[in-house]
Amino acid sequence: MKRLLIFILWSVSLAANAQGVSSRREEIEVAAKKLDASFTKFDEDVVAQSLSDCIGSLVHAAHGACAQFLVSNFLYNIDTTASFRLSTDAYLADSMCIEFRFTYANQLHRKRRYAEAARLYEQCLKETPGDISYHVWLADCYINTGRVQDAINAWDSAGYNEHHTSIDKAIWAIYGKTSLYHMRDTYRKDLAGGKTASAYPLIMLDMMWEQDWWNFRVNERFLAEDMRLAKEKCTADEYDELAAYVHIKKLPANEGSKDSVKLILEQGHLLIGNGKIPGDGNITSDLLRICIGYELVPEMQFYNLHGEDIRQRAMKENDKDLLNIYAYLQASVYRKVDPAIDRIGWTQLKDERFAISYFVGKAEKNRLNDPELLQSLKDFPESAPLYWIYTNCAKNEQQPMRPYLIELIKREFRTLATDPDKFGNSLNAFVGFLAAEK
């Protein structure tokens, strides 16, 4: 049980005999054995049963602080509300327990209670000065509480160039996606109620189950159950599209799969030639990416044959992913996207990607006082790429850079979104620029 052992991963470097604190590792190990059956039951039941019922049963089994600590860690990326409540209860029961203190600090950090989290991290860092994760987390807490120089010092102490992988993972531990189980539960309820359109995002979720920002896997247990439900509720055409998608995605991602992909699509009358567009924009986008990679679908030919239909369907169905396909094809054919398409995607479909594309397209025309740019920052206040554009405006207009860099760093810390591979390289550069500002 990987989630069961999260506390070991988190606290592997913690000093058990640190002055003023105590470790309850042996008690935790005893509690873990008692909870093993409950964790196993959760993993079995959550495949087909209500998520809230599964969580409720597990929380009910958490008797005592050590059990609360373990269940909190188990639910850390499944249900943030229950996880936080249990972690809080464990910490309040024994605030001097080094394991409880550590995870409670993470919980406070994730709630953006930065000042409280920082105080606990500072205590943990005194006890285990060699753990670079604390420096990373403190840098984020400090930058969000106005302690700018402390943030720079903490980041430098982490040593990004030497420890970039560990640092990136420490950032993900706070800001990684926690909605997967709830998304699946919602899609399943919608599908069971007859909303067959929910089958598409449900199956795509199973096929690309996020383990962290950089790794995905097929969740085979969920996929089998959800395809069973889809077959029961969907039309034959809808189910066939989903089955074709699953078949293609399970093929090895190499040139040897090209003929198999082509055959599956031709048999399903999908995409190739006069083949139809699947019923979901996101799945269509993924299949089209595969087809273009194998040169099964010439972009210009596909754009000329299907482009206008895709655009009209995107507008009719308010499907941002279909509109993104249209924008991609348009850029491939004409080397640019019509700004009107970007504006529609941004203002009508409320998609950040189109806003970014729109302002990247404006290039040197962007200004700090541009009402459109200011509106985009209101529409997407967490967007690091948009704030990066705004910060570049400040640089071009020779404004003092310090306040802009501080706000950019806050956003980049939470998303790592300005790096194409979602690594911390841009964040590291931004902190360096801030340190150089006088």
N, C-alpha and C positions, 0 to 999 in steps of 0.2 A: 504494500500500500504506500505509494509515493507520497500522497498527501499526508498520511499518518506520520511520516518521517520528516515533514517540513521543518519542524522545530530543530532537528539535528542539523539540517542544512543551514538554518539561520544562525544557530548558536554554536556551531562546531568549534569556533575559535574563542568562545567565551571562557573566562577564567572562573572555575568553580569555587576557588578559594579566595576570590577578591574581597578585600577588606570592606566590611559594612554590608555585604550582600551574601546571599546564600543560593546554592543550587538545589533544585528538587528533582534532579535527573532520575534518581532511582525511583522516587514516587511516581514520576511521569511514566517511566517504563512499566511499572506495575499497572497503572491506570490504562496504558495503551493496550495491554493484554486483555484487560477486562472489556475494553471498547471494540476489540477486533471484530467481534460478531456483528456489532451495530454498524461499523463501517462497511463490512462486507454486505450486509443487508441493504444499506443505502445504495451501494454500487449496483446491486442486483435490481432493486425496486425502481430506481430512477430511470431505467431504460424505458419503462412503459407506464409508470404511475405518475401521479401529480407531484411536481417538484415540491410544492409547499407541504404536502403530507410527508414526503421523505425527509425534508429538513426538520419538520416538527418532531418526528419520531427520533431523529438523531439528537436534537437539542434536549429532548426529554430524557435521554440516556446520560446526559452530562451531569453526573452527581459529584460535587466537590470541585475545588479549584483546578486540580491537575486535569480532570476530565474536561472541564470547561476550556482550559488552555488547548487541549488536544482537538476538541471538536471545533474550536475557533479556527485553528490552523487548517483543519480539514476543509472547512467552509470558506477559507480565505478568498478564493477566486470563484466561489459558487454563489454565496449569498453574503454580501458585505454587511447587511444589517444584523443578521444573526451572529456573524463572525465578530463584529465589533462589540456587540452586547456581551457575548461570552468572554471575550478578551478583557473587557472592562471589569467584569465580575471577578475574574481570576486575579487581575492586578490589584483590585481593591481588597481582595481577601489576603494578599501577601505582596505588598509593594516592594519588598526587599528580595523577592525571588528574581534571580537574574534572567531566567527564561521568560517569566511573565512580563517583566519590565521591557525586555527587548521587543517582544511582539506587540505589546501595547503601544510602544513608541511608533512602530510601523503603522498601527491602526490609526493613531492620532494624525500621523503624517498624511495618510491616505485621505483622511477627512479634511485635510488642509488646515488643521489646527497646528500651524507651524511652530509657534512659540512654545507650546506645551511639548510637542515632539522634540524640539531642539534641547529642552532641559533634560529630557530623559536620554537622548543621544549623547549629550555631554557627559552624563554619568556613566553611560556604557563605555564611552571612549576612554575614560579614566581607568576603567576596569580592564579594558582590552585595547590598548593603544595601537595594536598592529592590524586591526580590522579596517580595511580601506572603505568598506561600505558606509561606516559611520561618517567618514569625511564627506562622502558623496551626499548622503542624506542631509548632513548639516549644511553643506553648501546651498542646497535647495531651500532649506528652512530659513537660513540666514538671508538669502536674497529676497525672500518673500516677507521678511520682517524688518527690512531696512538696514540690516547689518552687512553692508556691501563689502567692506574690506575683509570682514570675517569670512564671507562667502568665497571670496577670491582665494584667501589663505587655505580654507578647507578644501577647495577644489584642487589647488596646487598640491596639497598634502596627499590627495588620492593618487596623483601621478597618472594622468590619463594615457600618456604614450606608452607606459609600461604595463598598465592594468586595464586597458580599454574594454576587454571582454567582461571582466568582473564588474566594471563600472556601469557599462550598458545594462547588464542584468540587474544591478542594484536599482537603477532607475526604473526598469520594467517592473520590479517587485512592488513598487509604489503605484505606478501609473498604468500598469497593464490592464487589458480588458477583463472585466469581471462579470460580463452580462451573458456569456455563452449559454449557460444552463437555463437562465430565465428566457432568453430569446427562443431557445428550442421549445421550452414549455409553452410559450405563447403561440408559436407556429403550430404545434401539435394540437392545441385546443382549438385554434381557428380551423385547422384542417378537419378535425373530428366533427366540427360544427358545420362543415360543408363549404368552407372557404378554400377551394382547391388551389387558388393562386398562392396560398401559403406553403404549398408543397415544394415549390421551387426554392425559396430561400432556406427552407428546412433541410432539404437534401444537400444544398450547397454548403450549408453550415456543417453538416456531418462529414462532407467530403473534404472540407478544409478547416478541420477543428484546430483552433489556434492554441499552440502550446506556449508560445511567447511571441514577441514581435517578429521573430526571424524563422520560426519553425512551425510547420503545420503537419497534420497527419489525418488519415481517414479514421474516423471513429466508427469502427466496424459494428460494434454492438448497437449503437444508436442508428446507424445507417440501415441495418437489417430490419429493425423494428419500424423505422419511419418509412421505408419502402413498402413494408407490409401495409401500413396505414394508408399510404398514397395509393396503392393498388386497390384498396377497399373504397376509397373516397373519390379518386380522380377519374376523369374520362379515360378511355383507352388511349387516345392521342396524347393526353398529358402524361400519363404513366410511361408511354413509349419514349417520349422526349426525355423524361427523367432517367429511364433505364439506359438510353443511349449515352447520356451525359456521364452517368456512373461508369459505364463500360469504358468510355474514352479516357476518363480521368484515372482509371486504374491501370491503363496501359503504361509500359515503361516510357519515360520521357526521352526518347531517342529516335533517330532517323528510322530505325527498324519498325516503328509503330505507324509510320505514315500510311501505308496501304490499309492497315486495319482501321485507322481513323476514317479514311476515305470511304471504306466499305460500310462502316457503321452509319455514317452520315447519309450515304446514298440509299441504304436500305430504309432509313428513317425519313428520307426526303427532306433533309435538313441542310440549309445553308449553301451547299454546293450546287452550282448551276441555278436552276429555278427552285431549289429547295426552299422550304418555308423558314421563317424566323421563329425560333422557339418562343414560348409564352412568357418568358421572363428575361428582362434586360441584362441582369447580372450573369445569368447562365449563358445567354447569347454572347456576351462580351468575352467570357472565358473560352467558349468554344471557338469564337472567331479568332481569338489570339492564337489558339492552337493551330487553326487552319492556316492562318497567315504565316506562322512559323514554319509549317510544312510546305508552304507555297501551294496549298490546295485551293486557295481563294485569292486571285489577283485583286489587290485593293481597289484599283480604278474600276475594274469590271464590276466588282461587288457594289461599289458606290453608285455607279451608273444604273445598275439593275435594281438595287434595293434602297439606295440612300434616301430618296424622298419618302418612300413608304415608312422607313424607320423614323424619320423626322416627324411625320404626321402621327404615327402611333405613339411616339414619345410624348408629343403634346397632348394627344387625346387621353392617354393613360397616366400622364404626369410621371413618366418613368425616366428618372435621371440617368439611369444606366444606358437606356436606349439612346438618349440624347448624347451621352458621352461617346457611344459608338459612332454616331453620326459625326460628332466633332472630330474624333480620331481619324475617320475616313476622309473627312474634308481636309484635314491637315496633311494627310498622306498624299492626297491628290493635288491640292493647291498650295501646299507648304505653309498654310496658315488657316486659322479658324475665323470664320466670320464673327466679328465682335458681337453682333446681334444674337448669335447662338449662345455665346458665353453669358451675355446679359440675361437671356431667358433662363439658362441653367442656374445662374446665381439668384436672380430676383424672384423668379416664379417657382422654380423647383428647389430653391434654398440649398444648393449644393456648393460647398466650399471650393471644389475643384474648378468650377467654372469661374468663380470670382478670381482665383489665383491666375488662371489662364487669361482672363480679361485684362488684368493689370500688368501681367508680364508682357502682353501684347502692346500695351500702351508705352512701355519702356520709358524713354526719357521724358515723355509727356506727363508722367506722374509727378504730383506736387504734394507737399505736406498739407496744404489747405484744400486739396481736391475734395469736394463734397462726396463724390462717389467713393473715393478711397476711405474717407472717414466713415461713410455708411457701411462699407464692407467690414470694417473693424467692429462696428456695433453688431452687425449680423453674425459675425464669427469671431467673438472676442478671444477665443482660445487659439486662434490660427497663428502659428509661428511663421509660416510662409508669407502671409499677408503683412504681418508686422515686420518681417524682414524687408519687404518692399517699402514699407513706411519708413523704416530706419535708413534705408538707402536714400530716400528722399531727403532725410535730415542731413545725411553726409553730403549729398550733392548741393544742398542749400547752405552748407557750412554752418550748421547748427551744432551746439555742444552735444556730443554724442552720448554722454554718460546716462542721462535718463532714458534715452531710447534703447540703449544696450541692456539696461537693467530689465526693462519690460520685455525685450526680446528673449533674454535668457530665461525669464520666468516661464514664458510660453514654450520655449524649446525644451526646457527641463521636463515638462509634462508630456511632450509628444515626440521629441527627436524628429520632427516632421520636415525640417529643411534639409536633412541628409537623405539622399535617394535610397539608401539602404537601411535607413532608420538606425544608424549608429550615432555615437556621440561626437563625431568629428567636428561638426558645425558648432555644437555647444562648446566644445573645448576652444575653438577659435574665437567664439564670441566672448568667452570669459577672458581670453588673452587680450582681445581688443579693449575690454573694459579695464583690465589691469593697466593697460598702457595710457589710458585717459588720465589726464591730470585735473 
